[in-house]
Amino acid sequence: ICDSSSILNYFYFRSLFDTELSNKDIASINHIQKEILKHINTIDMVFYVPPIDTDTNDGIRFHNTDEIKKLGTLIKSYLELENIKHEDLSSININNRVDYILKSIIK
């Protein structure tokens, strides 16, 4: 179980580009995209776990509520757009998500 998968790295990396993309930027983004799609078939289970929508500044992550909501929407939309089979945990209470995931894996 990892929350730093190549899919998340793509979105964090992609979010660094607010301005017009250079050819080098496009090549880098395309390479990461290709690696995700090539690698996705080796993953047994993908869970969409919506981010907690609170401001975060823990020295590693720097997000405000709007950025977090946008990131969650982008990730979920990407999974659906690329037809990546996943289980959406949005309806699972946040306190029960770990148990839910572990039970799903152990099945």
N, C-alpha and C positions, 0 to 999 in steps of 0.2 A: 504494500500500500504506500503510495508516494504522491505527494501533492506538488512535486516539481518535475512532472513528466515533460516530455518534449512538446506536448500540446500547450501546456502552460508557458513554457519558455517561449514558444512562438508568439503568444499574445503579449507577454511582457516585452519581448524584443520588438514586436510590431508596434506597440504603443509608444516606443521611443521616437517615432517618425511622425511629427505633426505637420511638417512642411512638405513641399514637393520632394518626391523621391528621386535620388540619383540612380543611374544605371547600376552602380555598385550596391546601393540599398535594395533595389529590385532583385538583383541576383542573389543577395544574401537571404532575403525573404523567401524567394522561390526555392532556394536550397533547403531551408528549414521545412518549408511546406512539403517538399518532395520526401524528405526524411521521415516526416510524420506519417505520410500516407504509405510509405514503404514499410515502416515499422509497425503500423497499427494492427496488422494481421497477426502479429506475435503476442498481442495483449489479449488475455482471456476475458477480462471484464473491465468496462469503463463505467465509472459512476460520475454523474454530474452532481457535484455538491456545491450548491450556491454559496457564494462568499457571504460572510457576515458583514452586513452593511453599516459598519461603524468606522469612524476615522481611525487610521492606524499610522503610527510613526514609532516603530520599535527599533530603529537603527538599521533595519534591513528593508522593510517595506514602508512606503510612504504613499498612503491613499487617503482620499476623502470619500465620503459616502457616494457622491455622484460617480466618481471614477470606478468605485467598486461595483456599483450597479451596472455600469456600462461594460466593464470587464466580464461580469457574469453573463450578461445578455450576449456578448460577442462569443464567448466560449460555447454557450448552449446552441446558439445559431450555427456556429461552425460544425459542431457535432451533427446537427440535423442536416445541414447543407451537404456535408461530405458523406452522409449516410453511415456514420460511425455508430454502431450499435452501442447504446449506453442506457444506463438506468438513471432516471432523474429522481434525485432525492429531495426535491423541493418540498414535497408534501410530508416528509418524515421530520418529526420534531428534532431539533438540533441536538438535544440530549440523548436521542436514541440512534443517531446515525452510525456511530462506530459499531454498536451491537448489530445493527441492521446489515452493515457491510460485512462484518465478520461472519454472521449467519449465512449470508449469501455465498461467501467464499467457501465455507466449510461444507455446504450442501453436497 
